[in-house]
């Protein structure tokens, strides 16, 4: 049975997409969700069956393996950096991304230290932006 993560789910429309661990996008309809589950949270780990639908692969019999990591909104807002501080962080991240882009244009990935720093920075900035969502 394939596993993956919820990439997107719109509760109002009753559908979304899962990303399998193999990198495949799979459509999921509300009818495939477990009893008592009205929506899927982005990032939640799931297990599912796949069937061929009219427009490609479709998930059937979705089962939650781990809920998406969640943070209490009040805690997230308290830990959120002020916008003026984030502006500096984003500008530094742009510089790191530009350096990585230049290396990629020359045919090679940035060295491990730069790659790890870039990945951690991207995750940290994403967490800050998500904290207010």
PyMOL commands that set and color helices and strands:
alter all, ss='L'
color gray80, all
select helices_A, chain A and resi 30-32+73-79+83-105+112-131
alter helices_A, ss='H'
color red, helices_A
select strands_A, chain A and resi 2-10+15-20+25-29+45-53+56-66
alter strands_A, ss='S'
color yellow, strands_A
deselect
rebuild
show_as cartoon
